[in-house]
Amino acid sequence: AQPTAAPVYVSGAQPPLPLTTLKKNQTSPAVYWLQSKLKEEGYYTGTVPGTYLDGTVKAVKAFQKANSLSVTGTANVQTLEVLYADELSLLSPAPQ
């Protein structure tokens, strides 16, 4: 059996859409992106396995606190919108 290939994270690229709430013990490409982005921003220091464990909860809480969001440790859509604000702004059509 072939191992599943790791998702590809590209800094500055569009995150997996639609954005959905990510929680502890979840495993998905969206969690992999979350961890990669938090690591890039300096909030997450662990490995990036794509599974939402205690280190991810801690990093999400630190990000939420730094951005005046509800500090829950769960990456809800609002948290993800703030985290990916630069990438998501590229999706909006330019004002005429």
Buried (B, 14 or more C-beta within 10 A) or exposed (E): EEEEEEBEBEEEEEBBEEBBEBBBEBEBBBBBBBBBBBBEEEBBEBEBBBBBBEBBBBBBBBBBEEEEBEBEBBBBEBBBEBBBEEBBEEEEEEEE
